[in-house]
Amino acid sequence: MRRPLKNSTEPKADTSMEELTSLARLVLFAGQTARDLGVDFPAYLLDLAHGAVVQEIQDKFGPIPPSWWEENTLNGKSIN
Protein backbone atom coordinates (compact mmCIF):
# COMPACT_ATOMS: atom_id res chain seq x y z
CA MET A 1 0.00 0.00 0.00
CA ARG A 2 1.28 3.43 -0.91
CA ARG A 3 2.08 5.76 1.96
CA PRO A 4 1.03 9.39 1.69
CA LEU A 5 3.88 11.77 0.99
CA LYS A 6 2.45 14.47 3.21
CA ASN A 7 0.27 14.77 6.26
CA SER A 8 -3.03 13.08 5.48
CA THR A 9 -4.94 16.01 7.01
CA GLU A 10 -4.08 18.17 3.98
CA PRO A 11 -6.80 18.59 1.38
CA LYS A 12 -6.51 15.86 -1.25
CA ALA A 13 -6.90 18.33 -4.14
CA ASP A 14 -3.84 20.31 -3.03
CA THR A 15 -1.75 17.16 -2.72
CA SER A 16 -2.95 15.89 -6.08
CA MET A 17 -2.10 19.21 -7.76
CA GLU A 18 1.36 19.19 -6.18
CA GLU A 19 1.98 15.62 -7.27
CA LEU A 20 0.81 16.26 -10.82
CA THR A 21 2.96 19.39 -10.98
CA SER A 22 5.96 17.38 -9.80
CA LEU A 23 5.22 14.74 -12.43
CA ALA A 24 5.00 17.42 -15.13
CA ARG A 25 8.39 18.79 -14.07
CA LEU A 26 9.93 15.31 -14.03
CA VAL A 27 8.66 14.48 -17.52
CA LEU A 28 9.76 17.87 -18.83
CA PHE A 29 13.24 17.37 -17.38
CA ALA A 30 13.45 13.85 -18.85
CA GLY A 31 12.40 15.18 -22.26
CA GLN A 32 15.04 17.90 -22.14
CA THR A 33 17.66 15.32 -21.15
CA ALA A 34 16.62 13.09 -24.07
CA ARG A 35 16.97 16.04 -26.47
CA ASP A 36 20.39 16.87 -25.01
CA LEU A 37 21.43 13.25 -25.63
CA GLY A 38 20.15 13.41 -29.19
CA VAL A 39 17.55 10.68 -28.82
CA ASP A 40 14.66 12.19 -30.73
CA PHE A 41 11.99 9.50 -30.47
CA PRO A 42 12.12 9.20 -26.66
CA ALA A 43 12.11 13.02 -26.47
CA TYR A 44 9.00 13.08 -28.65
CA LEU A 45 7.25 10.49 -26.47
CA LEU A 46 8.16 12.41 -23.33
CA ASP A 47 6.72 15.57 -24.89
CA LEU A 48 3.48 13.67 -25.49
CA ALA A 49 3.52 12.41 -21.90
CA HIS A 50 4.11 15.94 -20.65
CA GLY A 51 1.15 17.22 -22.64
CA ALA A 52 -1.01 14.46 -21.18
CA VAL A 53 -0.03 15.42 -17.62
CA VAL A 54 -0.77 19.10 -18.28
CA GLN A 55 -4.14 18.10 -19.79
CA GLU A 56 -4.89 16.03 -16.69
CA ILE A 57 -4.11 19.04 -14.48
CA GLN A 58 -6.45 21.21 -16.55
CA ASP A 59 -9.20 18.58 -16.54
CA LYS A 60 -9.04 18.18 -12.75
CA PHE A 61 -8.41 21.77 -11.69
CA GLY A 62 -9.62 23.96 -14.54
CA PRO A 63 -7.62 26.60 -16.38
CA ILE A 64 -4.07 26.97 -15.14
CA PRO A 65 -3.27 30.53 -14.00
CA PRO A 66 -0.29 32.36 -15.56
CA SER A 67 1.49 32.34 -12.19
CA TRP A 68 1.63 28.52 -12.32
CA TRP A 69 3.29 28.61 -15.74
CA GLU A 70 5.85 31.15 -14.49
CA GLU A 71 6.73 29.03 -11.45
CA ASN A 72 7.07 25.79 -13.41
CA THR A 73 9.85 26.28 -15.91
CA LEU A 74 12.96 24.36 -16.86
CA ASN A 75 15.82 26.38 -18.30
CA GLY A 76 13.37 29.04 -19.40
CA LYS A 77 10.99 26.56 -21.06
CA SER A 78 7.48 26.81 -19.76
CA ILE A 79 5.57 23.67 -18.83
CA ASN A 80 2.77 23.96 -21.36
N, C-alpha and C positions, 0 to 999 in steps of 0.2 A: 504494500500500500504506500502510496506517495505521501510524504510528509509535507505540510505546508511550509513555504519558504519564510513566511512572516507570521506574526501573531494572528491567530484565527479570529480575533475580535474585529479585525479590519474589514471594511466592506468588501465583499467579493468583487464587485465591479472595479474598484480601484486596483486590487491585486491583479485581476485579469488584464486590465489596461497596461499595468506595469510589465507584466509578463509578456504580453504581445509586443509591446514596445521594445523590450529586450530582445525578443526573437527577431523583430525587424532589423534591429541593429546588428545582430549576429549574422543574419543572412546577407545584409548589405556588406558587412566586413568580409565575409567569405567570398562574395562575388567580386569585390575589389581585389582580393588576394588572387583569385583565379585569373582575373584580367592581368594582374601584374606578372603572373607566371606564364601568361600567354596561352592558357587553355580556354579557348573560346566557347566550346559547347557547355562545359560546366558553368562558366560565367553566365551564359544565356539562361541555363536552367535555374541558377540562383536568382537571376533577375526576375524570372517568372515566379519563383517562390516568394521573393520579396513583395512583388505586386499582390500576390494572394494574401499575404499577411496584412498588408496595408488595407486591402479590401475587407478582410475580416474585421479589422479595427473599425473601419467606417460602418460596416454592417451592424456591429454590436453597439457602437457608441455614437453614431451619427457623424456629421461632418467634422473633420479634424481642424482645429483652429490654427491660424498661422504661427502662433507661439510654439505649438508642438513641432511644426516643421523646422523652425529655427533652432530648437533645442536638440533635435535628432538629426545631426549631420555627421558625415564621415569625410574628412579631408575636403570640406566645402561642398560635398554632394548631399543634397537634401534627400531624405527618405520619402520619396513619393513616386 
